[in-house]
Amino acid sequence: MQDEDAIIPKIEAYFEGMLSPSETVSFEQAMEADPALRQLVEEYRLLFADLALVQQRKQLKSQLDGFHAAMLQKEAAAPKALRVAKTSKPGFANIFLKKYVPTFLVAASIAVLSVLSTIWVLNNNVRSIEQKQKTDLLSLRRDLNRVKEEQAEIARTQREKQTSPPVRQYGATAFVLTSSGYLVTNYHVVKDADSIYVESERQNDRLHFKVEVVYSDPAKDLAILKIVDEDFIGFAELPYTLRTEEANLGEPVFTLAYPRQEMVYGEGSISAQSGYLGDTLTYQISIPVNPGNSGGPLLDAHGNLIGIVSGKHLEMEGAAFAVKAKHLKSDLDSLAKENQTQALAMPVKSRLSFLSRPEQIKLLKDFVFVVRVYNGK
C-alpha cells in the first residue's frame, strides 16, 4: 500500500465522486489487490457516514431553532392583538377574552415548554453524538497507526526473508565420527557455506543441530564438521569402526544417504580399487548414487567404514566413487595435530559384524544426517 498521507486524498475523492471513470476502476482494482488499502477505505467510509449523520442532525437542530424563534414571535405578538381587541370591541369580546385568554396562555406555555424540552433533548443527543464522534476519530487514528505499524512489520519481515541466504543444497549427507559431535562430509558440499545444519528424524522427533567446518581437505574432497549447538549433549557409542586396509575387488558394500528427504539404502560392490583416471584416493563402486549421496558412509558387509561417497561419473552408467577411509584417518590425525589435542578415536571394533542387514541399518541410521547448507553468495 502507498504511504497513508498520499492515499487519503484519493480516498476522499473516491467517496466524493471526483475521480474519473477510469480512475475509479483503477482505484477499485487496487483495493481488490491490497487488503490493507481495502480496510483503510472501509474505515473512511464509516467515518464519512458518521460525519454525514452529524451534519443531518445539526440541520434538524437549526430547523427546530427556527421553529422555536417563530413560536416566540407569535407569543410576543399575541398579547398586543388581545389589547387592541379589548379597546376596540367592548361587550361580548371582552367577556370572551376574559374567559379564554388564560386557557390560551397555559396552552401556549405548555407548547413552548414542550418545544424547549425537545430542543434540550436534541442538543444533548447532538453533543453525545459529537463526543462519540471524537472518540471514534481517536479510535480510528489509533487503528490506522496500528495498521501502519503492522504493515511496516510485514514489510520488514519480507525484506529479511529476501536478504536471508537461500538454501543452496538440501540433499547432501554427513555421518558421525565421534560421540562428542564430530561428523564428516564432502568438501564440495560445504565449500563457501555461510551456515551449515545437520538434521535427522528419530521416532517422530526431529534433531536439528548447527555445525561448523573445523578441518577441510579439498584435495581429498573431505570436510570434518563439529556440532556447535548448545542443545547438543552427545551421541551414543558408535556401532561401526574405521577400516584402513584396502577393500578387495568385488567385495560387497552398502551405503545410507539422503538423495531425497528420506534416507535411502544402496548396495553394490567394489568395481575398481582406483577412481576416475586411476585416482588412488578413491574406489570405484557399483552403487547407483545421486547428488544427495555425497558425504554418505560406505560400509563393508561387517559394518566397517571403508569410504565416503564423493560423486559419480556423468558419462558412465553405474560408476560412482568413494574416498578411501584411510585418508579420513590421516585427516583426523592432522586435525588433532593442528589443535594440539589427542587424535579423534573411533571404536576399535564394530558391533554390526554378526547382524543381518536390516538390523545393521537400524543401528546405523541414527548416525547418518542430512546436511542443509546456506550460502548467501
C-alpha positions as CSV (number, residue, x, y, z in Angstrom):
1,M,0.0,0.0,0.0
2,Q,1.2,3.6,-0.7
3,D,2.0,6.0,2.1
4,E,-1.2,6.9,4.0
5,D,-0.6,10.7,3.5
6,A,-0.6,10.1,-0.2
7,I,-3.5,7.8,-0.4
8,I,-6.1,9.6,1.8
9,P,-6.8,12.4,-0.7
10,K,-7.6,9.8,-3.3
11,I,-9.9,8.0,-0.9
12,E,-11.7,11.3,-0.2
13,A,-12.0,12.0,-4.0
14,Y,-13.4,8.4,-4.4
15,F,-16.2,9.0,-1.9
16,E,-17.0,12.5,-3.2
17,G,-17.3,11.2,-6.8
18,M,-14.4,13.4,-8.0
19,L,-12.5,10.5,-9.7
20,S,-12.9,9.9,-13.5
21,P,-14.4,6.5,-14.5
22,S,-11.0,5.1,-15.4
23,E,-9.5,6.3,-12.1
24,T,-12.4,4.8,-10.2
25,V,-11.9,1.4,-11.9
26,S,-8.2,1.6,-11.2
27,F,-8.7,2.5,-7.6
28,E,-11.3,-0.3,-7.0
29,Q,-8.9,-2.8,-8.6
30,A,-6.1,-1.6,-6.3
31,M,-8.5,-2.2,-3.3
32,E,-9.2,-5.7,-4.5
33,A,-5.4,-6.4,-4.7
34,D,-4.5,-4.8,-1.4
35,P,-6.3,-5.9,1.8
36,A,-4.7,-3.1,3.8
37,L,-6.0,-0.4,1.3
38,R,-9.4,-2.1,1.3
39,Q,-9.6,-1.9,5.1
40,L,-8.5,1.7,5.2
41,V,-11.2,2.6,2.6
42,E,-13.8,0.8,4.7
43,E,-12.8,2.7,7.8
44,Y,-13.0,6.1,5.9
45,R,-16.5,5.1,4.5
46,L,-17.8,4.6,8.1
47,L,-16.2,7.9,9.1
48,F,-17.8,9.8,6.3
49,A,-21.2,8.1,7.1
50,D,-20.9,9.2,10.7
51,L,-20.0,12.8,9.7
52,A,-23.0,12.9,7.3
53,L,-25.3,11.8,10.2
54,V,-23.9,14.6,12.5
55,Q,-24.5,17.1,9.7
56,Q,-28.1,16.0,9.3
57,R,-28.7,16.3,13.0
58,K,-27.2,19.8,13.0
59,Q,-29.6,20.8,10.2
60,L,-32.5,19.4,12.2
61,K,-31.4,21.4,15.3
62,S,-31.2,24.5,13.1
63,Q,-34.8,23.9,11.8
64,L,-36.0,23.4,15.4
65,D,-34.3,26.6,16.5
66,G,-36.1,28.5,13.7
67,F,-39.4,26.9,14.7
68,H,-38.7,28.0,18.3
69,A,-38.0,31.6,17.3
70,A,-41.2,31.7,15.2
71,M,-43.2,30.5,18.2
72,L,-41.7,33.1,20.5
73,Q,-42.5,35.8,17.9
74,K,-46.2,34.7,17.8
75,E,-46.3,34.5,21.6
76,A,-45.0,38.1,21.8
77,A,-47.4,39.3,19.2
78,A,-50.5,37.6,20.8
79,P,-50.9,39.9,23.9
80,K,-50.7,43.1,21.7
81,A,-53.5,41.8,19.4
82,L,-55.6,40.9,22.5
83,R,-55.1,44.5,23.9
84,V,-56.2,46.0,20.5
85,A,-59.3,43.8,20.6
86,K,-60.1,44.8,24.1
87,T,-60.1,48.5,23.4
88,S,-61.9,48.3,20.1
89,K,-64.5,45.7,20.8
90,P,-66.3,46.0,24.1
91,G,-69.1,43.8,25.3
92,F,-69.1,40.2,24.1
93,A,-65.4,40.3,23.0
94,N,-64.3,41.4,26.4
95,I,-66.2,38.6,28.1
96,F,-64.7,36.1,25.6
97,L,-61.2,37.2,26.2
98,K,-61.6,37.2,29.9
99,K,-62.9,33.7,29.8
100,Y,-60.4,32.1,27.3
101,V,-57.2,34.1,27.4
102,P,-55.9,32.3,30.5
103,T,-56.5,28.9,28.7
104,F,-54.7,30.1,25.6
105,L,-51.7,31.3,27.7
106,V,-51.5,28.0,29.5
107,A,-51.7,26.1,26.2
108,A,-49.0,28.3,24.7
109,S,-46.8,27.9,27.7
110,I,-47.1,24.1,27.5
111,A,-46.3,24.2,23.8
112,V,-43.2,26.4,24.4
113,L,-42.1,24.1,27.3
114,S,-42.6,21.1,25.0
115,V,-40.5,22.7,22.2
116,L,-37.8,23.7,24.6
117,S,-37.7,20.3,26.2
118,T,-37.4,18.7,22.7
119,I,-34.6,21.1,21.8
120,W,-32.8,20.3,25.1
121,V,-33.0,16.6,24.4
122,L,-31.8,17.1,20.8
123,N,-29.0,19.3,22.0
124,N,-27.9,16.6,24.4
125,N,-28.1,13.9,21.7
126,V,-26.1,16.0,19.3
127,R,-23.4,16.7,22.0
128,S,-23.4,13.0,22.8
129,I,-23.0,12.1,19.1
130,E,-20.3,14.7,18.7
131,Q,-18.4,13.3,21.7
132,K,-18.8,9.8,20.4
133,Q,-17.6,11.0,17.0
134,K,-14.5,12.5,18.6
135,T,-13.9,9.2,20.5
136,D,-14.4,7.3,17.2
137,L,-12.0,9.5,15.4
138,L,-9.4,9.0,18.1
139,S,-10.0,5.2,17.9
140,L,-9.8,5.3,14.1
141,R,-6.5,7.2,14.3
142,R,-5.1,4.6,16.8
143,D,-6.4,1.8,14.4
144,L,-4.8,3.5,11.4
145,N,-1.5,3.8,13.3
146,R,-1.7,0.2,14.3
147,V,-2.3,-0.8,10.7
148,K,0.7,1.2,9.6
149,E,2.9,-0.5,12.3
150,E,1.7,-3.9,11.2
151,Q,2.3,-3.1,7.6
152,A,5.8,-1.8,8.5
153,E,6.5,-5.0,10.4
154,I,5.3,-7.2,7.5
155,A,7.5,-5.2,5.1
156,R,10.5,-5.6,7.4
157,T,9.9,-9.3,7.6
158,Q,9.6,-9.6,3.9
159,R,12.9,-7.7,3.5
160,E,14.6,-10.0,5.9
161,K,13.3,-13.0,4.0
162,Q,14.6,-11.6,0.7
163,T,18.0,-10.9,2.2
164,S,18.3,-14.2,4.1
165,P,20.8,-16.6,2.4
166,P,18.9,-19.1,0.2
167,V,19.3,-22.9,0.7
168,R,22.0,-24.0,-1.7
169,Q,21.6,-27.7,-1.2
170,Y,19.0,-29.9,0.5
171,G,20.2,-33.4,-0.1
172,A,23.8,-33.9,0.9
173,T,24.8,-36.4,3.7
174,A,27.1,-36.4,6.7
175,F,27.7,-39.1,9.3
176,V,29.1,-39.2,12.8
177,L,32.8,-39.9,13.6
178,T,32.8,-39.5,17.4
179,S,30.2,-39.4,20.2
180,S,31.4,-35.9,21.1
181,G,29.9,-34.4,17.9
182,Y,32.3,-34.7,15.0
183,L,31.0,-35.6,11.6
184,V,32.4,-35.9,8.1
185,T,31.0,-35.0,4.6
186,N,32.5,-33.9,1.3
187,Y,34.4,-30.6,1.0
188,H,32.4,-29.7,-2.2
189,V,29.2,-29.9,-0.1
190,V,30.2,-27.2,2.4
191,K,32.5,-25.0,0.3
192,D,31.8,-21.3,0.7
193,A,28.9,-22.0,3.1
194,D,27.6,-19.2,5.3
195,S,26.0,-21.6,7.8
196,I,25.5,-25.4,8.0
197,Y,23.0,-27.6,9.8
198,V,22.5,-31.3,10.1
199,E,19.1,-32.9,10.7
200,S,17.7,-36.4,11.3
201,E,14.3,-37.9,12.1
202,R,14.2,-40.0,15.3
203,Q,10.9,-41.8,16.1
204,N,8.7,-38.7,15.4
205,D,11.4,-36.5,16.9
206,R,13.5,-34.2,14.7
207,L,17.1,-33.5,15.5
208,H,18.5,-30.2,14.2
209,F,22.0,-29.0,15.0
210,K,24.2,-26.2,13.8
211,V,27.7,-27.3,12.8
212,E,31.0,-25.6,11.7
213,V,33.8,-26.8,9.5
214,V,36.8,-27.5,11.7
215,Y,39.0,-29.1,9.0
216,S,39.0,-29.0,5.2
217,D,40.9,-31.2,2.7
218,P,39.9,-30.0,-0.8
219,A,42.4,-32.4,-2.5
220,K,40.6,-35.4,-0.9
221,D,37.2,-33.7,-1.0
222,L,36.7,-34.2,2.7
223,A,35.5,-31.8,5.4
224,I,35.2,-32.5,9.2
225,L,32.4,-30.8,11.0
226,K,31.7,-30.2,14.6
227,I,28.3,-29.6,16.3
228,V,28.3,-26.2,18.0
229,D,24.6,-26.2,19.1
230,E,24.2,-25.6,22.8
231,D,21.3,-28.1,22.9
232,F,23.7,-31.0,21.8
233,I,24.5,-33.4,24.7
234,G,26.4,-36.1,22.7
235,F,25.7,-39.2,20.7
236,A,25.6,-42.8,21.8
237,E,28.6,-45.1,21.2
238,L,29.2,-45.6,17.5
239,P,28.3,-49.1,16.3
240,Y,30.9,-49.1,13.5
241,T,34.7,-48.7,13.2
242,L,37.1,-47.3,10.6
243,R,38.8,-49.8,8.3
244,T,42.1,-48.6,7.0
245,E,43.2,-51.5,4.9
246,E,42.3,-51.7,1.2
247,A,39.0,-53.2,0.2
248,N,39.1,-56.2,-2.2
249,L,37.9,-56.0,-5.8
250,G,34.3,-57.4,-5.9
251,E,33.8,-57.0,-2.2
252,P,30.1,-56.3,-1.3
253,V,29.5,-52.8,0.1
254,F,26.5,-50.7,1.0
255,T,25.6,-47.1,1.9
256,L,23.0,-45.0,3.6
257,A,22.4,-41.4,2.4
258,Y,19.9,-38.6,1.7
259,P,19.5,-38.2,-2.1
260,R,16.0,-37.0,-1.1
261,Q,14.2,-36.0,2.2
262,E,14.0,-39.7,3.3
263,M,17.1,-41.9,4.0
264,V,17.9,-44.2,1.1
265,Y,19.8,-47.6,1.2
266,G,22.0,-48.7,-1.7
267,E,24.2,-51.7,-2.2
268,G,26.8,-52.9,-4.7
269,S,30.4,-53.9,-4.8
270,I,34.0,-52.5,-5.2
271,S,34.2,-52.4,-9.0
272,A,37.7,-50.9,-9.1
273,Q,40.4,-50.2,-6.5
274,S,41.1,-46.8,-8.0
275,G,38.8,-44.0,-9.1
276,Y,38.5,-41.8,-12.2
277,L,41.6,-41.8,-14.4
278,G,43.4,-44.1,-11.9
279,D,42.8,-41.8,-8.9
280,T,44.3,-43.8,-6.0
281,L,42.5,-41.7,-3.3
282,T,39.1,-43.3,-4.3
283,Y,37.4,-46.6,-5.1
284,Q,35.0,-47.0,-8.0
285,I,31.8,-48.6,-6.7
286,S,28.8,-50.1,-8.5
287,I,26.1,-48.4,-6.3
288,P,23.7,-46.1,-8.1
289,V,24.1,-42.6,-6.5
290,N,22.7,-39.2,-6.9
291,P,24.0,-35.7,-5.7
292,G,22.4,-36.2,-2.3
293,N,24.6,-39.3,-1.7
294,S,27.6,-37.1,-1.4
295,G,29.2,-37.5,2.1
296,G,27.4,-40.7,2.9
297,P,29.3,-43.6,4.5
298,L,30.4,-46.6,2.5
299,L,30.5,-49.8,4.7
300,D,31.6,-53.4,4.1
301,A,29.4,-56.4,4.9
302,H,30.5,-56.4,8.6
303,G,29.6,-52.7,9.1
304,N,33.1,-51.3,8.9
305,L,33.6,-47.9,7.4
306,I,35.7,-48.2,4.3
307,G,35.0,-45.0,2.5
308,I,33.0,-41.8,2.0
309,V,30.8,-41.5,-1.2
310,S,32.0,-38.5,-3.2
311,G,30.3,-38.5,-6.6
312,K,29.7,-40.3,-9.8
313,H,30.9,-40.2,-13.4
314,L,28.2,-38.4,-15.5
315,E,29.1,-40.3,-18.7
316,M,29.5,-43.8,-17.3
317,E,26.3,-45.6,-16.1
318,G,26.6,-47.0,-12.6
319,A,30.1,-45.6,-12.0
320,A,30.4,-43.9,-8.6
321,F,33.3,-43.1,-6.4
322,A,34.2,-43.1,-2.7
323,V,37.2,-41.6,-0.9
324,K,39.1,-44.4,0.9
325,A,38.7,-44.5,4.7
326,K,42.4,-44.5,5.4
327,H,42.6,-40.9,4.0
328,L,39.9,-39.9,6.5
329,K,42.1,-41.3,9.3
330,S,45.0,-39.1,8.2
331,D,42.8,-36.0,8.2
332,L,41.6,-36.9,11.8
333,D,45.3,-37.1,12.8
334,S,46.0,-33.7,11.1
335,L,43.1,-32.1,12.9
336,A,44.4,-33.3,16.3
337,K,47.9,-32.1,15.4
338,E,46.5,-28.6,14.5
339,N,44.5,-28.3,17.7
340,Q,47.4,-29.9,19.8
341,T,44.9,-32.5,21.2
342,Q,44.6,-36.3,21.2
343,A,43.5,-37.8,17.9
344,L,39.8,-38.3,17.5
345,A,39.4,-42.1,18.1
346,M,36.6,-44.2,16.6
347,P,35.6,-47.5,18.2
348,V,38.2,-50.3,17.7
349,K,35.5,-52.9,17.0
350,S,32.3,-53.0,15.0
351,R,29.1,-54.1,16.7
352,L,27.5,-54.8,13.4
353,S,29.5,-57.9,12.3
354,F,27.0,-60.6,13.1
355,L,23.8,-58.7,12.5
356,S,21.5,-59.1,9.5
357,R,21.5,-56.1,7.1
358,P,18.1,-54.7,8.3
359,E,19.4,-54.9,11.9
360,Q,22.6,-53.2,10.9
361,I,20.6,-50.4,9.2
362,K,18.5,-49.9,12.4
363,L,21.7,-49.1,14.4
364,L,23.4,-47.1,11.6
365,K,20.5,-44.7,10.7
366,D,20.8,-42.7,14.0
367,F,24.4,-41.7,13.0
368,V,23.6,-40.5,9.4
369,F,22.4,-37.0,8.9
370,V,21.1,-34.8,6.0
371,V,23.2,-31.7,5.6
372,R,21.5,-28.3,4.9
373,V,23.8,-25.7,3.6
374,Y,23.0,-22.0,3.4
375,N,25.0,-19.8,1.1
376,G,24.2,-16.1,0.5
377,K,26.7,-15.9,-2.4
